Amino acid sequence: MTIVTLKSVLGLCLFSGLLIGTTSPTFGQGTPGVSENEILIGSCSALEGPSHFLGVETVTGAKAYFHLINEEGGVNERKLKLISSDDSYDPAKTQACFDHLMSEKVFALGFFVGTPTAVKYVPMAESAKIPLVGLFTGAQILYTPLRHWIVNVRASYFDETRGQVEGLKRAGKDLTREGLIHAIESIHDHALGLGPQLKLNYSAKEHKGFDHVIPTVVRGGRAVPFTDWSTVLSK
């Protein structure tokens, strides 16, 4: 909970810094989403569907912070307004959601949730040349190659996994393939928001050749191997 909160605060602070740095008192002249009294920010996230709790909580937090900023006078005397739209965590709905925000002529984008949708939104934002700040995912597509219009506020999954694995190694934990799978399956058994969408099936026959795997990608409704220990442990 502390980590999530810290990331959220960092993202919101970075967003405020972006706004303050680009919205001077005269900046609104001809700038999409910026008027004399208001700055429009657009968000696409899961407000409906099985993952709606992720999007709803993200948007609720953003609106609470915007309210705080507005109560203190806004950004260069302009009030922040969040236009939130639903994509239900469904890649098929991303284009319509993005197009809706573009029709609203928002100044920037933020508070997007999820990897499968982020994969779609990143090239859209790059093509439209609009800032997309703080997506709630650590997918590598956000980091490589370096993207001019994508602003990250969290570590990548690679970096997070490296830190976790190296921490376990320093603690003397046995990093075996079976141990990792057992840990992941234990989390799944607790049904921490994963539900039926994550089906683990790690037979030695199915993944022959993988001595150690990190199941971090869900494809076709089940986890599949992502990489091996040699790519995440420090040399």
C-alpha positions in Angstrom: 0.0 0.0 0.0 2.8 2.4 0.8 4.6 1.7 -2.4 1.4 2.3 -4.5 0.7 5.5 -2.6 4.2 6.8 -3.1 4.1 6.1 -6.8 0.7 7.9 -7.1 2.0 10.9 -5.2 5.1 11.0 -7.3 3.1 10.8 -10.5 0.8 13.6 -9.5 3.6 15.8 -8.4 5.4 15.3 -11.7 2.2 16.0 -13.5 1.9 19.3 -11.6 5.5 20.2 -12.5 4.7 19.6 -16.1 1.7 21.8 -16.0 3.5 24.6 -14.1 6.4 24.5 -16.5 4.3 24.7 -19.6 1.3 26.9 -18.7 2.5 30.4 -18.2 -0.1 33.2 -17.8 0.1 33.7 -21.6 0.4 30.1 -22.6 -3.3 29.5 -23.3 -3.4 31.5 -26.5 -4.1 28.9 -29.1 -3.0 26.0 -26.9 -5.4 23.0 -27.0 -6.9 22.3 -23.6 -5.8 25.5 -22.1 -8.1 28.4 -21.7 -8.0 31.6 -19.6 -9.5 29.8 -16.6 -9.0 26.0 -17.2 -6.6 23.2 -18.1 -8.1 20.0 -19.5 -6.4 16.7 -18.8 -7.7 13.5 -20.3 -7.7 10.0 -18.9 -8.6 6.5 -20.3 -8.8 3.8 -17.8 -11.0 0.8 -16.6 -14.0 2.5 -15.1 -16.2 -0.6 -15.9 -15.6 -4.3 -16.3 -13.6 -6.8 -14.1 -10.7 -4.5 -13.5 -12.8 -1.4 -12.9 -11.4 -1.0 -9.3 -8.0 -0.1 -10.8 -9.3 2.7 -13.0 -11.9 4.0 -10.5 -9.3 4.3 -7.7 -6.8 5.9 -10.0 -9.2 8.5 -11.3 -10.6 9.2 -7.8 -7.1 9.9 -6.5 -6.3 12.2 -9.5 -9.5 14.1 -8.9 -8.8 14.5 -5.2 -5.3 15.9 -6.0 -6.7 18.2 -8.7 -9.3 19.5 -6.2 -6.4 20.2 -3.8 -4.5 22.1 -6.4 -7.6 24.1 -7.5 -8.4 25.0 -3.9 -4.9 26.5 -3.6 -5.5 28.6 -6.7 -4.8 26.2 -9.5 -1.9 26.4 -12.0 -1.1 30.0 -12.9 -4.7 30.8 -11.8 -6.2 28.1 -14.1 -8.3 25.3 -12.6 -7.5 21.7 -13.5 -10.3 19.6 -15.0 -10.0 15.9 -15.5 -12.0 14.3 -18.4 -12.1 10.6 -17.7 -13.3 8.0 -20.1 -13.7 4.2 -19.9 -11.8 1.6 -21.9 -12.7 -1.3 -19.6 -9.1 -2.5 -19.7 -9.9 -3.7 -23.2 -7.4 -3.0 -26.1 -10.3 -3.1 -28.6 -11.7 0.0 -26.9 -8.6 2.1 -26.8 -8.9 3.9 -30.1 -12.4 5.1 -29.4 -11.4 6.3 -25.9 -8.3 8.1 -27.3 -10.3 9.7 -30.1 -12.9 10.9 -27.5 -10.2 12.7 -25.5 -8.8 14.2 -28.7 -12.2 15.5 -29.6 -12.3 17.2 -26.2 -9.1 18.9 -27.1 -7.3 18.1 -23.9 -3.9 19.6 -23.1 -2.3 16.3 -21.9 -3.1 12.7 -20.9 -2.6 10.9 -17.6 -3.8 8.3 -15.2 -4.0 5.5 -17.8 -4.2 1.9 -16.4 -2.9 -1.4 -17.6 -0.3 -3.0 -19.9 -2.5 -4.3 -22.7 -4.1 -0.9 -23.2 -0.8 1.0 -22.8 0.6 -0.9 -25.8 -2.1 0.7 -27.9 -2.0 4.2 -26.4 1.7 4.8 -26.6 1.9 5.0 -30.4 -1.3 7.0 -30.4 0.2 9.6 -28.1 3.4 9.7 -30.0 1.6 10.2 -33.3 -0.7 12.9 -31.9 2.3 14.6 -30.2 0.5 14.8 -26.8 2.2 14.2 -23.4 1.1 10.9 -21.8 2.2 11.0 -18.1 2.4 8.2 -15.5 0.8 5.1 -17.0 0.0 2.5 -14.3 2.3 -0.2 -15.8 5.9 -1.0 -16.0 5.9 -2.6 -19.5 9.1 -2.3 -21.4 7.4 -0.6 -24.3 7.3 2.6 -22.2 11.1 2.6 -21.7 12.6 1.2 -24.9 13.2 3.0 -27.1 13.2 6.4 -25.4 9.9 8.1 -26.3 9.6 11.9 -26.5 5.9 12.1 -25.5 5.8 9.4 -22.8 6.7 10.4 -19.2 7.2 7.5 -16.8 7.0 7.8 -13.0 7.7 4.2 -12.0 10.4 1.6 -12.6 10.0 -0.9 -15.4 9.1 -4.5 -14.7 12.7 -5.4 -15.5 14.0 -3.1 -12.8 11.4 -4.1 -10.3 12.1 -7.8 -10.9 15.8 -7.3 -10.7 15.5 -5.6 -7.4 13.2 -8.3 -6.0 15.5 -11.1 -7.2 18.7 -9.5 -5.9 17.0 -8.8 -2.6 16.0 -12.4 -2.3 19.5 -13.5 -3.2 21.0 -11.2 -0.5 18.6 -12.6 2.0 19.9 -16.1 1.2 16.7 -17.3 -0.4 16.8 -20.3 -2.8 16.0 -19.0 -6.2 14.7 -22.2 -7.9 12.2 -22.5 -10.7 9.9 -24.6 -8.5 10.1 -22.1 -5.6 9.1 -19.2 -7.8 6.2 -21.1 -9.4 5.0 -22.1 -5.9 5.1 -18.5 -4.7 3.2 -17.3 -7.8 0.6 -20.0 -7.3 0.2 -19.1 -3.7 -0.6 -15.6 -4.7 -3.1 -16.9 -7.2 -4.7 -19.0 -4.6 -5.5 -15.9 -2.5 -7.3 -14.5 -5.6 -5.7 -11.0 -5.1 -7.7 -9.4 -7.9 -6.4 -11.9 -10.5 -9.5 -14.0 -10.6 -10.0 -16.6 -13.4 -8.1 -14.6 -16.0 -4.8 -16.0 -14.7 -4.4 -19.7 -15.2 -1.0 -21.1 -14.1 0.2 -24.3 -15.8 3.9 -24.8 -15.5 4.7 -28.4 -16.3 8.3 -29.3 -16.9 7.2 -30.8 -20.3 5.5 -27.6 -21.4 8.4 -25.4 -20.6 11.3 -27.7 -21.4 14.5 -25.8 -21.6 13.6 -23.2 -19.0 15.6 -24.0 -15.8 14.4 -20.8 -14.2 11.5 -18.7 -15.4 9.8 -15.5 -14.3 6.1 -15.6 -15.3 5.3 -12.0 -15.6 3.3 -11.9 -18.9 -0.3 -13.1 -19.3 -1.2 -14.2 -22.7 -4.3 -16.1 -23.8 -5.6 -16.0 -20.2 -2.5 -17.7 -18.7 1.0 -16.8 -17.5 3.9 -17.6 -19.9 7.7 -17.5 -19.3 9.2 -14.0 -19.7 12.9 -14.4 -19.2 15.5 -16.3 -17.2 17.5 -15.4 -14.1 20.6 -14.6 -16.0 19.0 -11.5 -17.5 17.9 -10.0 -14.2 20.7 -10.9 -11.8 23.6 -8.5 -11.7 26.7 -9.7 -13.4 
